[in-house]
Amino acid sequence: MSGDRRANELWYRFNVATLYEQSADVKEAYAQINGHFGGNLPVTLRENWAAMYKEPEYPRNYAAFMAPVTRALRILSRVQLDVFDTYYPRSRRLVGAFSDFGQGTLFDPRERPGLRVHTMDARPGQAPTAYHTWYLFMRAMMLLGVDVDRWRRTAPMLAFAWAVQNTALPAMDEINPPLPANTLRRLARTWLPTGSRQLDAAFQSFPAPPETVPRP
């Protein structure tokens, strides 16, 4: 194992709870969400959201679109936040775990061969695409009253990790070097102060983030 031990444990247990050893409730939540999107979750979600963002009714139209899966989102929110709170009860320290995640410095031999780095899956040298999916779940939770304050505080950390990973472009199955400290500080100053409207505008960029945070 390489990298921060607590952060490694956080992301491993996150995968256990949401992927490897799903509870019956989590399985049901994923089934409900997949059914809502016709089995083509990432693409359908992203394309519908991008279209809705351009409408004057946004974000009300997106809230209405996601309302049928509110119960599923509550289940996933509880499971994810429980893992965060177990390892980082002080949420400010969670920024470091997202930074390590984006840099790809968390090598964990317990993970699947080929994907033993805790980071967002991506092809070698390419930008990851799943940051958008997770952000759109977070955004729906904020709009539907699901742990609103927690996800409002977490979303900028996710955007920070998105920018970090697209700068580092880490390998998925080997120990990666960390980014220079001044690069991390610059990205943190750019992304951690962002609000929901800024993030909505930024995540219109796909798959990599814009060079600067857009003004919505």
Secondary structure as the mmCIF struct_conf table of DSSP 4:
data_model
#
loop_
_struct_conf.conf_type_id
_struct_conf.id
_struct_conf.beg_label_comp_id
_struct_conf.beg_label_asym_id
_struct_conf.beg_label_seq_id
_struct_conf.end_label_comp_id
_struct_conf.end_label_asym_id
_struct_conf.end_label_seq_id
STRN STRN1 SER A 2 SER A 2
BEND BEND1 GLY A 3 GLY A 3
HELX_RH_AL_P HELX_RH_AL_P1 ARG A 5 ASN A 15
HELX_RH_PI_P HELX_RH_PI_P1 VAL A 16 TYR A 20
TURN_TY1_P TURN_TY1_P1 GLU A 21 GLU A 21
HELX_RH_AL_P HELX_RH_AL_P2 ALA A 24 HIS A 36
TURN_TY1_P TURN_TY1_P2 PHE A 37 GLY A 39
HELX_RH_AL_P HELX_RH_AL_P3 LEU A 41 TYR A 53
TURN_TY1_P TURN_TY1_P3 LYS A 54 LYS A 54
BEND BEND2 GLU A 55 GLU A 55
TURN_TY1_P TURN_TY1_P4 PRO A 56 PRO A 59
HELX_RH_AL_P HELX_RH_AL_P4 ARG A 60 MET A 66
HELX_RH_3T_P HELX_RH_3T_P1 ALA A 67 VAL A 69
HELX_RH_AL_P HELX_RH_AL_P5 THR A 70 TYR A 87
BEND BEND3 PRO A 89 ARG A 90
HELX_RH_3T_P HELX_RH_3T_P2 SER A 91 ARG A 93
HELX_RH_AL_P HELX_RH_AL_P6 LEU A 94 GLN A 103
TURN_TY1_P TURN_TY1_P5 GLY A 104 GLY A 104
STRN STRN2 PHE A 107 PHE A 107
TURN_TY1_P TURN_TY1_P6 PRO A 109 ARG A 110
BEND BEND4 GLU A 111 GLU A 111
TURN_TY1_P TURN_TY1_P7 PRO A 113 GLY A 114
STRN STRN3 VAL A 117 VAL A 117
BEND BEND5 THR A 119 THR A 119
TURN_TY1_P TURN_TY1_P8 PRO A 124 GLY A 125
BEND BEND6 GLN A 126 GLN A 126
BEND BEND7 THR A 129 THR A 129
HELX_RH_AL_P HELX_RH_AL_P7 ALA A 130 LEU A 143
TURN_TY1_P TURN_TY1_P9 LEU A 144 GLY A 145
BEND BEND8 VAL A 146 ASP A 147
HELX_RH_AL_P HELX_RH_AL_P8 VAL A 148 ALA A 168
BEND BEND9 MET A 172 GLU A 174
HELX_LH_PP_P HELX_LH_PP_P1 PRO A 177 PRO A 180
HELX_RH_AL_P HELX_RH_AL_P9 ALA A 181 TRP A 191
TURN_TY1_P TURN_TY1_P10 LEU A 192 PRO A 193
HELX_RH_AL_P HELX_RH_AL_P10 SER A 196 ALA A 202
TURN_TY1_P TURN_TY1_P11 PHE A 203 GLN A 204
BEND BEND10 SER A 205 SER A 205
BEND BEND11 PRO A 207 ALA A 208
HELX_LH_PP_P HELX_LH_PP_P2 PRO A 209 PRO A 210
BEND BEND12 GLU A 211 THR A 212
HELX_LH_PP_P HELX_LH_PP_P3 VAL A 213 ARG A 215
#
